[in-house]
Every structure is written in structure tokens, then in C-alpha cells.
Amino acid sequence: MKMNMPTPAIEDKRMTKRKVLKGAKYTFLCLAAFLSLFPLLWMLVSATNKSVDVITGRLIPGFYLGENLKTLLAKANLPRVLWNSLRNASVATIASLIVCSLAGYGFEVYHDRKKDFLMGILLLSMMVPFAAIMIPLFMMFGRLNLLNTTAAFVLPTTSTAFLIFLFRQSTRSFPKEIIEAARIEGMKEFGIFFRMYIPIMKSTFATAAVITFMNAWNSYLWPLIIMQKEDSKTMPLLISNLIAGYTIDYGVLMLAVTLSILPTVLIFLILQKNFADGIISSIR
């Protein structure tokens, strides 16, 4: 019995079709990449131009970066604002990682029905908008004399249901044999957590660090309420002040936005591989 082999003409048509589909796919991906990167490119270019050039839509880099920086330094204490944002975001990230990882570890390692019920209540709390608890929080921190402090910025976000759930899901992939062996050797629970759990689960910690740092760095509404002194302002508040005037210097505004995104971009680039691994481990 003879097998029907494709003729050269049919094979050429198949090759041509594959090439067309491949070309269309790469064309679409290039277009999508351009549309995604264009706002960032426009922002970087605008930071080097005058306000008039930004309004007219100039897409060529200019020579006013130094002037825009001088104007920005004259309008605000930029080093102080950057330090406030960096300090608040760093402290919030470290505190959240410690508290939420301990909670997620406890929920999974000491698993029972009562903890499942409590976890369900925590997940339901994610449905409550922050605006609903903002006024009680402000009144509470006001009575404690914590306004304009890092503690007031950090405490409301120290424990979040999302991060606890992330660590709990990731802990399910943590080898339970390691915990049992360490207990047999006489190691305490905190020793197991800090000396074994954290090194093995570093991808999950990197994921949580990226998410928490970006949220804390870009936080606007809560700092707007509690940071009432000029020397306690953060970068989102500075950008908001630059927009609030009757005349907006768009070159200075774009420079401030560019400086604002640099730390978050740097953190993500450093931890991007671990970030992807942490997301994958949490959904297994």
C-alpha cells in the first residue's frame, strides 16, 4: 500500500502559510510592545523638554533637563521627599514580610478547621474598601499622637489578607519532612522559620516584597490624610502638589514622575526572576 506523500507545491504552500503566521505574530507582539513602552518613552523625553514642548507633543529629547531639575528643587525639598518615600516603603515592606509570612506559615503548618474559618474571614475583609475604615483609623492614630509618623503609615498595611494568603498557599509546597526532622533534632519553631523556611521560600518573599514596596511607594490617599506637615510629604503627594497649581510646568512634572518610578523599576528588575517563581509556587 502506497503512502500519499505531499507534493513539493503543497509543501511550499504550507511553508508560506507558516511564515505568514509567524510574521503576523511578531508584528502583533512588536506593536503591543511599542504601545506598552510608548508612555514611558514619552515621559522620559518630556522630562528633558520645556512645558510648551510637552504640550505640543514633541517626541525629541530636549536640553532642559537641568533647568527642570533646578525648578523642581526650588519648588520642593526633593531629597527629603525621596527619603520619606524610601523610608516608609522600606519599613512597611520589612514589617509586612515578617508579620504576613509568620501568619501564613502558622495557618498552614498548624492547620485545622478553626484556622480555615479564620482565614475565610480574613479573605472576606479584602472586600471592605479602605475608604470605609479610613476615618476610624485617622481618629485612632490622632488620639495616639502618631500623625506625621512612619508608624502611622506602616501599621495599617503591616498585615494584609492578600499577603497572608500568598504565604499560606506557598507554604503548601514547603517540604513538611524538613519541619519534622528539625523538630526531632530539637530546633525551636522560630529557628525552623528563620533558618530553614525563609531561605527555601525566598521566591515567595521576593514576590511579596515587590508587591508591598510598590503599593507602599505609590500610596497616595492614606499619606494625604496623615502626613500633614511639609517635611513628611512623599513622592505621590509631591506630584499631586505639582498638578494642583493654576499653571502646570509639564516638564518639571514629568521629571518628578520619572524620579518617582525609578526605585520601583529597580526593585522589580532585581527581583523579577524570583517574583515569577513566587507567583508560580503560590498557585500550585
GULUMVEX-307732 format. One record per residue (C-alpha): residue in one letter; residue number from 1; x, y, z. Coordinates in Angstrom, 2 decimals. Layout:
! GULUMVEX-307732
+------+-----+---------+---------+---------+
| code | pos |      px |      py |      pz |
+------+-----+---------+---------+---------+
|    A | NUM |       X |       Y |       Z |
...
+------+-----+---------+---------+---------+
***
This chain:
! GULUMVEX-307732
+------+-----+---------+---------+---------+
| code | pos |      px |      py |      pz |
+------+-----+---------+---------+---------+
|    M |   1 |    0.00 |    0.00 |    0.00 |
|    K |   2 |    1.47 |    3.32 |   -1.11 |
|    M |   3 |    1.51 |    6.31 |    1.23 |
|    N |   4 |    0.38 |    9.67 |   -0.18 |
|    M |   5 |    3.38 |   11.96 |    0.18 |
|    P |   6 |    2.81 |   15.73 |   -0.07 |
|    T |   7 |    3.87 |   17.20 |   -3.35 |
|    P |   8 |    6.51 |   19.99 |   -3.45 |
|    A |   9 |    3.79 |   22.53 |   -4.32 |
|    I |  10 |    1.72 |   21.62 |   -1.25 |
|    E |  11 |    4.80 |   21.69 |    0.94 |
|    D |  12 |    5.69 |   25.17 |   -0.34 |
|    K |  13 |    2.18 |   26.41 |    0.44 |
|    R |  14 |    2.46 |   25.07 |    3.98 |
|    M |  15 |    5.84 |   26.75 |    4.48 |
|    T |  16 |    4.49 |   30.03 |    3.12 |
|    K |  17 |    1.50 |   29.84 |    5.45 |
|    R |  18 |    3.76 |   29.21 |    8.46 |
|    K |  19 |    5.95 |   32.17 |    7.53 |
|    V |  20 |    2.92 |   34.46 |    7.15 |
|    L |  21 |    1.50 |   33.39 |   10.51 |
|    K |  22 |    4.90 |   33.81 |   12.17 |
|    G |  23 |    5.32 |   37.26 |   10.63 |
|    A |  24 |    1.83 |   38.32 |   11.74 |
|    K |  25 |    2.53 |   37.07 |   15.27 |
|    Y |  26 |    5.79 |   39.01 |   15.58 |
|    T |  27 |    4.19 |   42.10 |   14.05 |
|    F |  28 |    1.42 |   41.98 |   16.66 |
|    L |  29 |    3.93 |   41.45 |   19.50 |
|    C |  30 |    6.08 |   44.36 |   18.32 |
|    L |  31 |    3.03 |   46.61 |   18.09 |
|    A |  32 |    1.88 |   45.58 |   21.56 |
|    A |  33 |    5.38 |   46.20 |   22.97 |
|    F |  34 |    5.52 |   49.63 |   21.34 |
|    L |  35 |    2.11 |   50.63 |   22.72 |
|    S |  36 |    3.18 |   49.45 |   26.18 |
|    L |  37 |    6.53 |   51.28 |   26.15 |
|    F |  38 |    5.41 |   54.47 |   24.40 |
|    P |  39 |    4.02 |   56.21 |   27.53 |
|    L |  40 |    7.29 |   55.50 |   29.35 |
|    L |  41 |    9.32 |   56.79 |   26.40 |
|    W |  42 |    7.16 |   59.90 |   26.14 |
|    M |  43 |    7.58 |   60.56 |   29.86 |
|    L |  44 |   11.38 |   60.29 |   29.66 |
|    V |  45 |   11.52 |   62.59 |   26.63 |
|    S |  46 |    9.14 |   65.11 |   28.21 |
|    A |  47 |   11.38 |   65.35 |   31.28 |
|    T |  48 |   14.05 |   66.91 |   29.05 |
|    N |  49 |   11.76 |   69.45 |   27.36 |
|    K |  50 |   10.04 |   72.71 |   28.26 |
|    S |  51 |    6.39 |   72.73 |   29.26 |
|    V |  52 |    5.40 |   74.26 |   25.91 |
|    D |  53 |    7.17 |   71.48 |   24.03 |
|    V |  54 |    5.42 |   68.83 |   26.11 |
|    I |  55 |    2.01 |   70.38 |   25.40 |
|    T |  56 |    2.70 |   70.44 |   21.66 |
|    G |  57 |    3.63 |   66.75 |   21.77 |
|    R |  58 |    7.33 |   66.96 |   20.96 |
|    L |  59 |    8.90 |   63.47 |   20.84 |
|    I |  60 |   12.53 |   64.55 |   20.50 |
|    P |  61 |   14.72 |   64.88 |   23.63 |
|    G |  62 |   15.48 |   68.48 |   24.56 |
|    F |  63 |   18.14 |   70.28 |   26.59 |
|    Y |  64 |   16.07 |   71.47 |   29.56 |
|    L |  65 |   16.67 |   68.56 |   31.94 |
|    G |  66 |   18.96 |   70.68 |   34.12 |
|    E |  67 |   16.51 |   73.60 |   34.19 |
|    N |  68 |   13.62 |   71.29 |   35.07 |
|    L |  69 |   15.68 |   69.78 |   37.89 |
|    K |  70 |   16.56 |   73.24 |   39.26 |
|    T |  71 |   12.89 |   74.24 |   39.17 |
|    L |  72 |   11.85 |   71.03 |   40.92 |
|    L |  73 |   14.45 |   71.54 |   43.66 |
|    A |  74 |   13.23 |   75.11 |   44.10 |
|    K |  75 |    9.61 |   74.02 |   44.49 |
|    A |  76 |   10.20 |   71.16 |   46.92 |
|    N |  77 |   12.79 |   69.60 |   49.17 |
|    L |  78 |   13.32 |   66.70 |   46.76 |
|    P |  79 |   15.95 |   64.75 |   48.77 |
|    R |  80 |   13.72 |   64.89 |   51.85 |
|    V |  81 |   10.66 |   63.74 |   49.91 |
|    L |  82 |   12.57 |   60.86 |   48.32 |
|    W |  83 |   13.91 |   59.83 |   51.73 |
|    N |  84 |   10.42 |   59.90 |   53.24 |
|    S |  85 |    9.07 |   57.65 |   50.49 |
|    L |  86 |   12.03 |   55.28 |   50.65 |
|    R |  87 |   11.93 |   55.05 |   54.45 |
|    N |  88 |    8.18 |   54.50 |   54.64 |
|    A |  89 |    8.12 |   51.93 |   51.84 |
|    S |  90 |   11.13 |   50.02 |   53.20 |
|    V |  91 |    9.79 |   49.84 |   56.76 |
|    A |  92 |    6.34 |   48.85 |   55.51 |
|    T |  93 |    7.84 |   46.11 |   53.33 |
|    I |  94 |   10.01 |   44.63 |   56.10 |
|    A |  95 |    7.17 |   44.72 |   58.65 |
|    S |  96 |    4.68 |   43.16 |   56.23 |
|    L |  97 |    7.08 |   40.38 |   55.24 |
|    I |  98 |    7.73 |   39.41 |   58.86 |
|    V |  99 |    4.11 |   39.53 |   60.06 |
|    C | 100 |    2.42 |   38.05 |   56.99 |
|    S | 101 |    4.98 |   35.26 |   56.49 |
|    L | 102 |    4.66 |   34.20 |   60.13 |
|    A | 103 |    0.87 |   34.22 |   59.80 |
|    G | 104 |    0.89 |   32.27 |   56.52 |
|    Y | 105 |    3.34 |   29.76 |   57.96 |
|    G | 106 |    1.20 |   29.28 |   61.05 |
|    F | 107 |   -2.05 |   28.91 |   59.10 |
|    E | 108 |   -0.59 |   26.06 |   57.02 |
|    V | 109 |    1.79 |   24.27 |   59.39 |
|    Y | 110 |   -0.70 |   24.29 |   62.31 |
|    H | 111 |   -3.65 |   23.60 |   60.05 |
|    D | 112 |   -7.15 |   22.91 |   61.46 |
|    R | 113 |  -10.78 |   23.86 |   60.76 |
|    K | 114 |  -10.78 |   26.85 |   63.11 |
|    K | 115 |   -7.86 |   28.38 |   61.24 |
|    D | 116 |   -9.62 |   27.73 |   57.92 |
|    F | 117 |  -12.64 |   29.63 |   59.26 |
|    L | 118 |  -10.42 |   32.49 |   60.41 |
|    M | 119 |   -8.69 |   32.54 |   57.02 |
|    G | 120 |  -12.08 |   32.81 |   55.35 |
|    I | 121 |  -12.90 |   35.85 |   57.49 |
|    L | 122 |   -9.56 |   37.44 |   56.54 |
|    L | 123 |  -10.28 |   36.89 |   52.85 |
|    L | 124 |  -13.73 |   38.44 |   53.27 |
|    S | 125 |  -12.03 |   41.52 |   54.75 |
|    M | 126 |  -10.48 |   42.14 |   51.32 |
|    M | 127 |  -13.97 |   43.11 |   50.13 |
|    V | 128 |  -14.12 |   46.05 |   52.56 |
|    P | 129 |  -12.88 |   49.22 |   50.79 |
|    F | 130 |  -10.18 |   51.22 |   52.54 |
|    A | 131 |  -12.39 |   54.32 |   52.43 |
|    A | 132 |  -14.79 |   52.60 |   54.84 |
|    I | 133 |  -12.15 |   52.31 |   57.58 |
|    M | 134 |  -10.13 |   55.42 |   56.77 |
|    I | 135 |  -11.92 |   57.79 |   59.16 |
|    P | 136 |  -11.79 |   55.43 |   62.19 |
|    L | 137 |   -8.11 |   54.81 |   61.51 |
|    F | 138 |   -7.40 |   58.54 |   61.32 |
|    M | 139 |   -9.21 |   59.16 |   64.60 |
|    M | 140 |   -7.36 |   56.31 |   66.29 |
|    F | 141 |   -3.90 |   57.47 |   65.15 |
|    G | 142 |   -4.80 |   61.05 |   66.05 |
|    R | 143 |   -5.60 |   60.05 |   69.62 |
|    L | 144 |   -2.34 |   58.11 |   69.79 |
|    N | 145 |   -0.41 |   61.20 |   68.55 |
|    L | 146 |    1.02 |   59.22 |   65.62 |
|    L | 147 |    0.13 |   61.60 |   62.80 |
|    N | 148 |    3.05 |   62.57 |   60.52 |
|    T | 149 |    5.00 |   59.50 |   61.61 |
|    T | 150 |    6.25 |   56.40 |   59.84 |
|    A | 151 |    4.30 |   54.25 |   62.31 |
|    A | 152 |    1.01 |   55.76 |   61.12 |
|    F | 153 |    1.99 |   54.97 |   57.54 |
|    V | 154 |    3.13 |   51.42 |   58.23 |
|    L | 155 |    0.72 |   49.96 |   60.80 |
|    P | 156 |   -2.46 |   49.83 |   58.64 |
|    T | 157 |   -0.62 |   47.82 |   55.97 |
|    T | 158 |    1.54 |   45.62 |   58.20 |
|    S | 159 |   -0.90 |   42.71 |   57.97 |
|    T | 160 |   -2.85 |   42.21 |   54.75 |
|    A | 161 |   -5.13 |   39.30 |   53.87 |
|    F | 162 |   -3.62 |   39.02 |   50.40 |
|    L | 163 |   -0.04 |   38.54 |   51.61 |
|    I | 164 |   -1.11 |   36.11 |   54.33 |
|    F | 165 |   -2.99 |   34.09 |   51.72 |
|    L | 166 |    0.03 |   34.24 |   49.39 |
|    F | 167 |    2.37 |   32.87 |   52.06 |
|    R | 168 |   -0.16 |   30.26 |   53.14 |
|    Q | 169 |   -0.55 |   28.95 |   49.59 |
|    S | 170 |    3.21 |   28.92 |   49.03 |
|    T | 171 |    3.84 |   27.13 |   52.34 |
|    R | 172 |    1.87 |   24.16 |   50.99 |
|    S | 173 |    4.82 |   23.41 |   48.71 |
|    F | 174 |    7.29 |   23.62 |   51.61 |
|    P | 175 |    8.56 |   20.09 |   52.49 |
|    K | 176 |    6.93 |   19.07 |   55.78 |
|    E | 177 |    9.69 |   16.45 |   56.29 |
|    I | 178 |   12.16 |   19.28 |   56.95 |
|    I | 179 |   10.00 |   20.62 |   59.78 |
|    E | 180 |    9.58 |   17.17 |   61.33 |
|    A | 181 |   13.30 |   16.41 |   61.08 |
|    A | 182 |   14.21 |   19.77 |   62.62 |
|    R | 183 |   11.79 |   19.19 |   65.50 |
|    I | 184 |   13.32 |   15.78 |   66.15 |
|    E | 185 |   16.74 |   17.44 |   66.30 |
|    G | 186 |   15.38 |   19.80 |   68.95 |
|    M | 187 |   15.14 |   23.00 |   66.90 |
|    K | 188 |   12.55 |   25.51 |   68.04 |
|    E | 189 |    9.79 |   26.80 |   65.75 |
|    F | 190 |   11.33 |   30.23 |   65.27 |
|    G | 191 |   14.64 |   28.54 |   64.41 |
|    I | 192 |   12.89 |   26.44 |   61.77 |
|    F | 193 |   11.20 |   29.53 |   60.38 |
|    F | 194 |   14.22 |   31.81 |   60.17 |
|    R | 195 |   16.93 |   29.24 |   59.34 |
|    M | 196 |   15.04 |   26.88 |   57.03 |
|    Y | 197 |   11.72 |   28.34 |   55.89 |
|    I | 198 |   12.96 |   31.76 |   54.77 |
|    P | 199 |   15.93 |   30.50 |   52.64 |
|    I | 200 |   13.78 |   27.90 |   50.88 |
|    M | 201 |   10.85 |   30.28 |   50.31 |
|    K | 202 |   12.94 |   33.22 |   49.11 |
|    S | 203 |   10.95 |   33.43 |   45.85 |
|    T | 204 |    7.72 |   33.99 |   47.76 |
|    F | 205 |    9.42 |   36.63 |   49.91 |
|    A | 206 |   10.68 |   38.37 |   46.76 |
|    T | 207 |    7.17 |   38.38 |   45.30 |
|    A | 208 |    5.69 |   39.79 |   48.48 |
|    A | 209 |    8.49 |   42.37 |   48.71 |
|    V | 210 |    7.86 |   43.66 |   45.19 |
|    I | 211 |    4.10 |   43.91 |   45.71 |
|    T | 212 |    4.36 |   45.55 |   49.12 |
|    F | 213 |    7.10 |   48.01 |   48.18 |
|    M | 214 |    5.27 |   49.16 |   45.04 |
|    N | 215 |    1.99 |   49.60 |   46.92 |
|    A | 216 |    3.68 |   51.50 |   49.75 |
|    W | 217 |    5.74 |   53.68 |   47.41 |
|    N | 218 |    2.71 |   54.61 |   45.28 |
|    S | 219 |    0.32 |   55.04 |   48.22 |
|    Y | 220 |   -1.49 |   58.37 |   47.98 |
|    L | 221 |   -4.80 |   58.54 |   49.87 |
|    W | 222 |   -3.60 |   57.44 |   53.33 |
|    P | 223 |   -0.41 |   59.59 |   53.32 |
|    L | 224 |   -2.51 |   62.53 |   52.11 |
|    I | 225 |   -4.57 |   62.27 |   55.29 |
|    I | 226 |   -1.93 |   61.52 |   57.91 |
|    M | 227 |    1.12 |   63.33 |   56.53 |
|    Q | 228 |    0.03 |   66.91 |   57.26 |
|    K | 229 |    3.45 |   68.52 |   57.67 |
|    E | 230 |    5.51 |   69.69 |   54.73 |
|    D | 231 |    8.61 |   67.76 |   55.82 |
|    S | 232 |    6.66 |   64.47 |   55.92 |
|    K | 233 |    5.44 |   64.53 |   52.30 |
|    T | 234 |    6.07 |   61.59 |   49.96 |
|    M | 235 |    6.59 |   61.44 |   46.20 |
|    P | 236 |    2.89 |   60.88 |   45.27 |
|    L | 237 |    1.99 |   63.93 |   47.37 |
|    L | 238 |    4.71 |   65.98 |   45.70 |
|    I | 239 |    3.42 |   65.04 |   42.26 |
|    S | 240 |   -0.10 |   65.92 |   43.36 |
|    N | 241 |    1.10 |   69.36 |   44.51 |
|    L | 242 |    2.76 |   69.96 |   41.14 |
|    I | 243 |   -0.56 |   69.28 |   39.41 |
|    A | 244 |   -2.65 |   71.38 |   41.79 |
|    G | 245 |   -1.40 |   74.81 |   40.64 |
|    Y | 246 |   -3.11 |   77.15 |   38.21 |
|    T | 247 |   -0.25 |   76.74 |   35.75 |
|    I | 248 |    1.40 |   73.36 |   35.41 |
|    D | 249 |    5.01 |   73.01 |   34.33 |
|    Y | 250 |    4.75 |   69.70 |   32.49 |
|    G | 251 |    8.49 |   69.34 |   32.04 |
|    V | 252 |    9.02 |   69.53 |   35.80 |
|    L | 253 |    6.03 |   67.26 |   36.38 |
|    M | 254 |    7.38 |   64.58 |   34.04 |
|    L | 255 |   10.79 |   64.79 |   35.68 |
|    A | 256 |    9.18 |   64.23 |   39.10 |
|    V | 257 |    7.21 |   61.26 |   37.76 |
|    T | 258 |   10.39 |   59.82 |   36.23 |
|    L | 259 |   12.25 |   60.09 |   39.54 |
|    S | 260 |    9.25 |   58.55 |   41.29 |
|    I | 261 |    9.18 |   55.36 |   39.23 |
|    L | 262 |   12.93 |   54.67 |   39.30 |
|    P | 263 |   13.02 |   52.87 |   42.71 |
|    T | 264 |   10.08 |   50.60 |   41.87 |
|    V | 265 |   11.54 |   49.74 |   38.47 |
|    L | 266 |   14.91 |   48.98 |   40.09 |
|    I | 267 |   13.33 |   46.73 |   42.74 |
|    F | 268 |   11.35 |   44.83 |   40.11 |
|    L | 269 |   14.36 |   44.35 |   37.81 |
|    I | 270 |   16.43 |   42.98 |   40.69 |
|    L | 271 |   13.73 |   40.57 |   41.88 |
|    Q | 272 |   11.87 |   39.79 |   38.65 |
|    K | 273 |   13.09 |   36.18 |   38.35 |
|    N | 274 |   12.21 |   35.37 |   41.96 |
|    F | 275 |    8.96 |   37.29 |   41.51 |
|    A | 276 |    7.84 |   34.98 |   38.70 |
|    D | 277 |    8.92 |   31.87 |   40.64 |
|    G | 278 |    7.00 |   33.05 |   43.70 |
|    I | 279 |    3.80 |   33.61 |   41.72 |
|    I | 280 |    4.08 |   30.12 |   40.20 |
|    S | 281 |    4.70 |   28.43 |   43.57 |
|    S | 282 |    1.65 |   30.12 |   45.10 |
|    I | 283 |   -0.78 |   28.71 |   42.50 |
|    R | 284 |    0.40 |   25.12 |   42.51 |
+------+-----+---------+---------+---------+
***
